[in-house]
Amino acid sequence: MHPDTDQYNQSLAAADHEICDLLAREIDRHLPEAENRIWHAHPVWFLDGNPVVGYSKLKHCVRLLFWSGQSFEESGLAKEGTFKAAEARYTAIEQVDVADLARWLGKAREIQWDYRNIVRRKGRLERLK
């Protein structure tokens, strides 16, 4: 786990810390080639400079976000925002289904929209994979 991600997780209440540690371990395990860093104040993993997955502490939960998640066609992910992102929200570690998470992470590698160049393209997304 990247030291900044570990520091982020350590700053959380015990239950949220436990959820985030599990998420970080599983993301690192299934996307070992991804670069992990703090981006917009929360942990995000990038493939070739493109954000694919991250999580953040919200008021009442931990949100796991997949930037291209709407294209995964998974019932366990909810639409988030106006682009292609989808999310799962957790309030307890028991809610994290590691089999679902592993499948979603595989799709995050295979299905990507180009968020890295969204500003240059004036808000227009293009499919990478």
C-alpha positions, 0 to 999 in steps of 0.5 A, a space after each residue: 500500500 502506498 504510504 499516503 494511502 496508508 496515512 489516509 486510511 489511518 486518519 479514519 475511524 476504526 470501522 472506516 479504516 478497516 473497510 479502506 484497508 481491505 479495499 486498498 489491499 484488494 485493489 493492489 492485489 488485482 491491479 498490481 500494475 496500477 499507480 496509487 496516489 492521493 488525488 483530489 484528497 483521496 486514494 486513486 489508482 491509475 492505469 497509464 495515467 488514467 484514473 480507474 478506481 478509488 475510494 473516499 470517506 463520505 459523511 455516512 459511508 465509504 464510497 468505492 468509485 470506478 471511473 468507467 463503472 457504468 460500462 461494467 453492466 454490474 447490478 452491484 454498482 450504482 450510477 454516479 455523476 454525469 459521465 461513466 462512473 459507478 459506485 458502491 457504498 459501505 458502512 461495514 466491512 462485512 458488506 464488501 464482497 471480495 468476489 464482486 470486487 475482484 470481478 469489478 477490478 478485472 473490468 476496470 482494467 479491460 473497460 476504460 474511458 479516457 478521463 486523463 484527456 477529458 479537459 483537453 477534449 472539453 468534457 467529451 469522453 472517448 473509450 480506450 478499451 
